[in-house]
Amino acid sequence: AREGRCGVLRGMCATTRREDCARLDGCKLLGHCSVADGLCQATTPADCEQSNHCKLFGHCTARDGTCQTTSSADCARSDDCKQSGECTFRDGACVIGSSADCASSGGCKERGECTLSDEACRVMTDADCKGSAACKNDKRCKARPRSENSTADGACL
């Protein structure tokens, strides 16, 4: 019973009730809340939408028994989008697709990392800094962009 396998299916011990799956960590973490073929799997939108992996990584769509990221809408629901700007679905993953992704991120709001450059959100202009907490709270409102000869990221000074 500890594993949620509480019924008989084709003469074998198997999961047969949704309630059994709902009690398991796999439901809350991965969205494996429904029963399919005697196993706890993700089969409905609700299974995935309530899972920790949807919130954290955008694994919000049920497909083939698991929760997967399949669209920019999935990415937009994730903490990775909110914090790092990884809001665009491309080539099977959430990535920073534009400066608009950066502008809605925590890095932009806090540190002025509002412009996409070299596949990352970076401080590039004074305007990036002016809307940030770095400017409002610490009076760091001028941009020091990342230079071509340096590996150091830009900053608001």
C-alpha positions in Angstrom: 0.0 0.0 0.0 2.9 2.3 0.6 3.7 2.5 -3.1 0.0 3.1 -4.0 -0.4 -0.4 -5.5 -3.6 -1.3 -3.8 -5.6 -3.3 -6.3 -5.5 -6.3 -8.7 -5.1 -5.8 -12.4 -4.9 -8.7 -14.8 -4.2 -11.0 -11.8 -1.3 -8.8 -10.5 -0.9 -6.2 -7.8 -1.3 -2.7 -9.4 -2.5 0.8 -8.8 -6.2 0.9 -9.7 -7.5 4.0 -7.9 -6.6 7.7 -8.4 -6.7 8.2 -4.6 -3.7 5.8 -4.3 -1.7 7.9 -6.7 -2.7 11.2 -5.1 -1.0 10.1 -1.8 2.4 9.5 -3.4 5.2 12.0 -3.7 5.2 11.4 -7.5 1.8 13.2 -7.7 2.9 16.4 -6.0 6.4 16.5 -7.5 5.9 15.1 -11.0 2.2 15.1 -11.7 1.8 11.3 -11.7 -1.7 11.5 -10.2 -3.8 9.4 -12.5 -4.0 5.7 -13.0 -3.1 4.3 -16.5 -2.2 0.7 -17.2 -1.8 0.0 -13.4 0.7 2.8 -12.9 0.5 6.3 -11.6 1.0 8.6 -14.6 0.2 12.1 -15.7 -2.8 11.9 -18.0 -4.8 15.2 -17.5 -3.9 18.9 -17.6 -4.7 19.1 -13.9 -2.2 16.4 -13.0 0.7 18.5 -14.4 -0.6 21.9 -13.5 -0.6 21.2 -9.8 2.9 19.6 -9.8 6.1 21.2 -8.4 7.8 20.5 -11.8 5.3 22.7 -13.6 6.0 25.6 -11.2 9.7 25.1 -11.2 10.6 24.1 -14.7 7.5 24.5 -16.9 6.7 20.7 -17.2 3.0 21.6 -17.4 1.6 19.5 -20.3 0.6 15.8 -19.9 2.0 13.7 -22.7 2.9 10.0 -22.8 2.2 9.6 -19.1 4.6 12.3 -18.0 4.5 16.1 -17.6 6.5 17.8 -20.3 7.3 21.3 -21.5 5.8 21.7 -25.0 5.2 25.4 -25.5 6.1 28.9 -24.5 3.0 29.0 -22.4 4.4 26.2 -20.3 7.7 28.0 -20.0 6.0 31.2 -18.9 4.5 29.4 -15.9 7.9 28.4 -14.5 10.1 30.0 -11.8 12.9 29.8 -14.4 10.9 32.3 -16.6 10.1 34.6 -13.7 13.6 34.7 -12.3 15.9 34.1 -15.3 13.8 35.1 -18.4 13.7 31.5 -19.8 10.2 32.0 -21.2 10.4 31.0 -24.8 10.1 27.3 -25.9 12.7 26.4 -28.6 14.2 23.1 -29.6 12.5 21.2 -26.7 13.6 23.6 -23.9 12.8 26.9 -22.2 15.3 29.5 -23.3 15.7 33.3 -23.2 14.2 34.2 -26.6 14.2 38.0 -26.5 14.8 41.1 -24.5 11.1 41.0 -23.7 11.8 37.7 -21.8 14.5 39.5 -19.9 12.4 42.5 -19.2 9.9 40.5 -17.2 12.5 38.6 -15.2 13.6 39.1 -11.6 17.1 39.9 -12.9 15.7 42.9 -14.7 13.6 44.1 -11.8 16.4 43.6 -9.2 19.7 44.2 -11.0 18.8 45.8 -14.4 19.6 42.6 -16.5 16.9 43.6 -19.0 18.6 43.1 -22.5 19.3 39.9 -24.3 22.9 39.7 -25.3 25.0 36.5 -26.0 22.0 34.3 -25.0 21.8 35.9 -21.5 20.0 38.7 -19.8 22.5 41.5 -19.2 22.8 45.2 -18.2 23.5 47.1 -21.4 22.0 50.6 -21.1 21.2 53.2 -18.4 17.5 52.5 -19.1 18.1 48.9 -18.0 19.3 50.2 -14.6 16.8 53.0 -14.1 13.8 50.7 -13.6 15.7 48.3 -11.3 15.8 48.0 -7.5 19.6 48.7 -7.8 18.7 52.2 -8.9 15.7 52.8 -6.7 17.3 51.4 -3.5 21.0 51.9 -4.0 21.2 54.8 -6.5 23.1 52.6 -9.0 21.4 54.0 -12.1 24.2 54.1 -14.7 25.1 51.0 -16.8 28.5 49.6 -17.2 27.8 47.2 -20.1 29.8 44.0 -20.5 32.8 44.9 -22.8 33.7 42.7 -25.7 37.2 42.0 -24.2 35.8 41.0 -20.8 34.0 38.0 -19.4 32.5 40.0 -16.6 28.8 40.8 -16.9 27.6 44.3 -17.0 26.3 46.1 -13.9 24.4 49.1 -12.6 26.8 51.5 -11.0 
